[in-house]
Amino acid sequence: MESGIIRWNKGEVERALYNSNIDTTMRALHFFSSSGKLRGVLAFYPVHPTSLTAKNRLISGDNKGYAEFLLEDELQEVTVAIGIANAGDVSPNRVDNGDGTFRGEEIMGKRQYDTLSTLIKGPSELIQGSVVANLSYVDFSNATTGNPYADRTCPAVVGQNFAAGTEDGRGPSMFTEGNLKGNALFKAIGAVIKPTPKWVQDCQHTNKVPLFAVGLMEPVPWVPNILPVQVVKIGQF
């Protein structure tokens, strides 16, 4: 998902590359036994599997788990898994059912179930060929693209706005979204815990209110800088 304002500011050329701020495509793999009987379904859909909030104290599969339950109940003897795809920050919540209740979970789960059930009953393409995978470890605190002096990633920082949360789940009341001035107390606390070097602040640019640079914590960073990136090619896709 991309903020509408951000997408608009990127200009007409880039906006024309996409039909929407969000990807609404569900993709699914069907697994059959040697006798041709459907045994498994692995689907991907870009929406967060978090309709329930932190107020829920019960074990739940949330919206994707509910969709899997409905389809397994319909198909019988078929294992169904629905993973998250390129979701970014796509909230599953609706305006009138975004209160973190089980009703909101059921609505979004039912929608994914309906789409996947239709896909299974519709035409499909046989996957042929090999399965190829490539795994690489990338230092995301210092990755470059294009001009290495102008386009690069930075060590992670925790900003004050991060603590504000979102419309789906607010943080402590003393934090607010879009606050570019900062709170003197929290800035002082951050400076004591781990000052943010100027070069990191310059690199982060728009994150103007960092509390502390978690990516530079010693003896080890509070968040991993080097992360695995894997690409898997299945058949002709």
JOVEN-V294319 format. One record per run of one state. SS is the DSSP state (A for helix, B for strand, O for the rest). FROM is the first residue (numbers start at 1). TO is the last residue. If there is no record, write none. Layout:
{{SS	FROM	TO} {SS	FROM	TO}}
This chain:
{{O	1	3} {A	4	9} {O	10	11} {A	12	15} {O	16	26} {B	27	32} {O	33	37} {B	38	45} {O	46	61} {A	62	75} {O	76	78} {B	79	84} {O	85	101} {A	102	121} {O	122	130} {B	131	139} {O	140	143} {B	144	144} {O	145	151} {B	152	152} {O	153	157} {B	158	159} {A	160	164} {B	165	166} {O	167	168} {B	169	170} {O	171	183} {A	184	194} {O	195	197} {A	198	204} {O	205	209} {B	210	212} {O	213	213} {A	214	216} {O	217	225} {B	226	234} {O	235	237}}
